[in-house]
């Protein structure tokens, strides 16, 4: 009975602690920059990195394709369910990351 209350409270306390530490660390870093005479906004400005979006998109597409291929492997071969899903999802997710790397590398060379 007590676990039903403590587990959600502990979960939200941990999430709050992580966010609090992150916010206070960012604030301390900005205050140190201001004390040294550096404008923190100079480091925030810049164009957004579109290759991060490409990387995540290809990773998730690869994992989705891997899960689909894992389903096919499990259905039409004698491979067990867990190895088929995990191996194909990891493999195609890695292939997606390699493709994202090659695209971003080629774009930087131009």
Secondary structure as GFF3:
##gff-version 3
##sequence-region A 1 110
A	DSSP	alpha_helix	2	35	.	.	.	ID=ss1
A	DSSP	alpha_helix	41	44	.	.	.	ID=ss2
A	DSSP	alpha_helix	50	76	.	.	.	ID=ss3
A	DSSP	alpha_helix	81	109	.	.	.	ID=ss4
###
